Amino acid sequence: MHADLSSPGVIATPGLAGPWAWAAAARSRTPWLWWSGWAVLAMTLPLLLLMAMDGRSFNGVSVWLKPWKFHLSVGVHLLTLALVAAALSETPGRRRALGRLSAVAVVTGVFELAYITWRASRGEASHFNVADPMAGLLYGLMGVGAVLLTGCAGVLAWWVARDRGFASGPVLQRGLALGLLAGWLLGTLTGAVVSAQSGHWVGGTPSDAGGLPLLGWSRDGGDLRVAHFFGLHAMHVLPLVAWALARWLSPRRALAAVSLFTVIYTGWTLFTLLTAWRGQPLV
């Protein structure tokens, strides 16, 4: 994964020396991802107002809590993709490829949010809702969209791993590649397990009212959302760990530590999945 600036057709990413430079590069290279991510995050504010003004509840919590959490999650995901894309070196055809990836991520993300918000406005379930053929079709389409949305992280993982002009160092390169790969695989695996059930609770009270604050995870039974949360956020945790290790250790030791941490993190995510499957709460 070391940079090879002598390779033909590869131009190293210009100095992403600080967060402002990185943000500027993300805004320039993938504007649809960048601005869509911020627009989705901005929607969390009116959703907070709706939570305060609308007294209706679903599964023991505000009908608007789920759309709020998903807007936060999808917004962060889109911005993550944009920031990773900004770290890639320029190669022939890269801009067009990033444009296609941006279109897939934005369209699938917006569709999922629109469906979840629409169902919430009616006080109805979006996930696991197969009450009629149309609901079953829309739920299936949302699942396909979620797979494509997380799959964008897998595509970026491949590009990062093979980027011979990566300018931010081999340790961060490995952290990004492994984080995106783990986020894609673990997120898809745990999401498939959740969607194959009739609900995310395994034993315990089928309500979010007594769950952990904000997250809603069950405290008296298993909750499959726990593993899905850790699986998806591997794409954030692993690069942050790699960034820190690159400053504490030599490159050789940091590279080994990033790989080891990836194995540990994967094991932890699978452990939380097994714990929930047994009907045991994480907390």
C-alpha positions in Angstrom: 0.0 0.0 0.0 3.0 2.3 -0.1 2.7 5.2 -2.6 4.4 4.8 -5.9 4.4 8.2 -7.5 6.4 7.0 -10.5 3.5 4.9 -11.8 2.0 6.3 -15.1 -1.4 7.9 -14.9 -1.3 8.5 -11.1 -1.2 11.9 -9.6 -0.9 12.0 -5.8 -3.7 13.8 -3.9 -2.5 17.4 -3.2 -1.6 18.1 0.4 -4.5 17.2 2.6 -2.5 18.5 5.5 -5.5 19.6 7.7 -9.2 19.1 8.1 -10.1 22.3 6.1 -8.0 21.2 3.1 -9.6 17.7 3.3 -13.1 19.2 3.4 -12.3 21.5 0.5 -11.1 18.6 -1.6 -14.3 16.6 -0.7 -16.5 19.5 -1.7 -14.6 19.9 -5.0 -14.4 16.2 -6.0 -17.7 14.8 -4.9 -20.1 17.8 -4.5 -23.2 15.7 -4.7 -22.0 13.5 -1.8 -20.8 16.5 0.2 -23.8 18.8 0.0 -26.3 15.9 0.2 -24.7 14.8 3.4 -24.9 18.2 4.9 -28.5 18.6 3.7 -29.5 15.3 5.3 -27.9 16.3 8.6 -29.7 19.7 8.4 -33.0 17.8 8.3 -32.3 16.5 11.8 -33.2 20.0 13.2 -36.9 20.1 12.0 -37.2 16.4 13.1 -36.1 17.4 16.6 -38.9 20.1 16.6 -41.4 17.5 15.4 -40.3 15.2 18.3 -41.0 18.1 20.7 -44.3 19.1 19.2 -45.9 15.7 18.2 -46.9 13.6 21.1 -47.5 10.4 19.1 -45.4 7.4 19.9 -44.4 4.1 18.2 -42.8 1.2 20.0 -42.8 3.4 23.1 -40.8 6.3 21.7 -41.6 9.3 19.5 -42.6 8.4 16.0 -40.0 10.9 14.8 -37.0 9.4 16.7 -36.3 6.7 14.0 -36.3 9.2 11.1 -34.0 11.5 13.2 -31.5 8.7 13.9 -31.5 7.5 10.2 -31.0 11.1 8.9 -28.0 11.4 11.3 -26.6 8.0 10.2 -27.1 8.5 6.4 -25.8 12.1 6.6 -22.6 10.9 8.3 -22.3 8.0 5.8 -22.5 10.3 2.8 -19.9 12.7 4.3 -17.6 9.8 5.1 -17.7 8.6 1.5 -17.0 12.2 0.3 -14.0 12.5 2.7 -12.5 9.2 1.7 -13.0 10.0 -2.0 -11.1 13.2 -1.4 -8.1 11.2 -0.2 -7.8 9.2 -3.4 -5.2 10.1 -6.0 -6.4 11.3 -9.4 -6.3 8.7 -12.1 -7.9 8.6 -15.6 -11.6 8.0 -15.3 -11.6 8.4 -11.5 -13.9 11.5 -11.6 -16.5 9.7 -13.7 -16.4 6.7 -11.4 -16.8 8.9 -8.3 -19.7 10.6 -10.0 -21.5 7.3 -10.5 -20.8 6.2 -6.9 -22.1 9.5 -5.7 -25.3 9.1 -7.6 -25.9 5.5 -6.2 -25.2 6.6 -2.6 -27.4 9.8 -2.8 -30.3 8.2 -4.6 -30.5 5.1 -2.3 -29.9 7.1 0.8 -32.6 9.7 0.0 -35.1 6.9 -0.9 -34.5 5.2 2.4 -35.0 8.4 4.4 -38.1 9.4 2.4 -39.7 6.0 3.0 -38.9 5.9 6.7 -40.0 9.5 7.3 -43.3 8.9 5.3 -44.1 5.8 7.4 -43.3 7.7 10.6 -45.6 10.6 9.6 -48.4 7.9 9.5 -47.4 6.3 12.8 -46.5 3.1 11.0 -43.5 0.8 10.9 -41.0 1.1 8.0 -38.9 -1.9 8.8 -40.5 -5.4 9.0 -43.7 -3.9 7.5 -45.1 -6.5 5.1 -48.7 -5.9 6.0 -49.7 -5.7 2.3 -48.1 -6.3 -1.1 -47.1 -2.6 -1.5 -45.6 -2.4 1.9 -43.7 -5.6 1.3 -42.4 -4.3 -2.1 -41.3 -1.0 -0.6 -39.6 -2.7 2.3 -37.7 -4.9 -0.1 -36.7 -1.9 -2.2 -35.4 -0.2 0.9 -33.4 -3.3 1.7 -31.9 -3.3 -1.8 -31.1 0.4 -1.4 -29.4 -0.2 1.9 -27.2 -2.9 0.4 -26.2 -0.6 -2.4 -25.5 2.3 0.0 -23.2 0.2 2.2 -21.7 -1.3 -1.0 -20.4 2.1 -1.9 -18.0 1.7 1.1 -16.8 -1.6 -0.3 -16.0 0.0 -3.7 -14.1 2.8 -2.0 -12.2 0.2 0.1 -11.0 -1.4 -3.1 -9.9 1.9 -4.6 -8.1 3.0 -1.4 -6.3 -0.4 -1.1 -5.1 -0.2 -4.7 -4.2 3.5 -4.7 -0.5 3.7 -5.5 -0.5 7.5 -5.2 -2.2 7.7 -1.8 -0.7 10.8 -0.2 -1.8 10.3 3.5 0.6 7.5 4.4 0.4 3.7 4.4 -1.0 3.4 8.0 -4.0 5.6 7.3 -4.4 3.9 3.9 -4.6 0.5 5.6 -7.0 1.9 8.2 -9.3 3.4 5.6 -9.2 0.3 3.4 -9.9 -2.2 6.3 -12.4 0.1 7.9 -14.5 0.6 4.8 -14.2 -3.2 4.0 -15.3 -4.2 7.5 -18.0 -1.6 7.6 -19.4 -2.9 4.3 -19.1 -6.7 5.1 -20.1 -6.5 8.8 -22.8 -3.9 8.1 -24.3 -6.0 5.3 -24.1 -9.3 7.3 -25.7 -7.9 10.4 -28.3 -6.0 8.4 -29.2 -9.2 6.6 -29.6 -11.0 10.0 -31.9 -8.2 11.3 -34.0 -8.0 8.2 -34.5 -11.8 8.1 -36.4 -11.6 11.4 -39.8 -10.2 12.2 -38.2 -7.6 14.6 -34.9 -6.7 16.1 -35.7 -7.9 19.6 -34.8 -11.4 20.8 -36.7 -12.0 24.0 -37.3 -9.2 26.4 -39.8 -6.5 26.1 -40.7 -5.6 22.5 -40.5 -1.9 23.1 -37.8 0.9 22.9 -39.3 2.7 25.9 -37.0 1.1 28.4 -34.0 0.8 26.1 -30.7 2.7 26.3 -31.1 6.4 26.0 -31.1 7.6 22.3 -29.9 4.2 21.0 -33.0 2.4 22.3 -31.1 -0.9 22.7 -33.0 -3.4 24.8 -31.9 -3.8 28.4 -33.9 -6.9 29.2 -33.3 -9.0 26.1 -31.2 -9.3 23.0 -31.2 -6.6 20.4 -29.8 -7.2 16.9 -29.3 -3.5 16.2 -26.3 -3.6 18.5 -24.1 -5.6 16.1 -25.4 -3.7 13.1 -24.3 -0.4 14.8 -20.8 -1.7 15.5 -20.5 -3.3 12.1 -21.4 -0.2 10.1 -19.2 2.1 12.2 -16.1 0.0 11.6 -15.5 2.5 8.7 -15.1 5.2 11.3 -13.5 3.5 14.2 -10.7 1.7 12.3 -9.4 4.8 10.4 -9.4 6.8 13.6 -7.4 4.1 15.4 -5.0 4.0 12.4 -4.6 7.8 12.5 -3.7 7.6 16.2 -1.4 4.6 15.8 0.5 6.4 13.0 1.5 9.0 15.5 2.5 6.7 18.4 4.3 3.9 16.6 6.7 3.3 13.8 5.1 2.6 10.4 5.9 -1.1 10.6 4.4 -1.6 14.0 1.4 0.7 13.3 0.5 -1.3 10.2 0.6 -4.6 12.2 -1.4 -2.9 15.0 -4.1 -1.7 12.6 -4.5 -5.3 11.2 -4.6 -6.7 14.7 -7.2 -4.2 15.8 -9.3 -5.0 12.8 -9.4 -8.7 13.8 -10.3 -7.7 17.4 -13.0 -5.3 16.3 -14.5 -7.9 13.9 -14.6 -10.4 16.8 -16.3 -7.9 19.1 -19.0 -7.2 16.5 -19.7 -10.9 16.0 -19.7 -11.4 19.8 -22.4 -8.7 20.1 -24.4 -10.5 17.4 -24.1 -13.8 19.1 -25.0 -12.2 22.5 -28.2 -10.7 21.0 -29.1 -13.9 19.2 -29.0 -15.7 22.6 -31.5 -13.1 24.0 -29.0 -11.4 26.2 -28.7 -7.6 26.4 -25.4 -5.9 25.9 -26.0 -3.7 28.9 
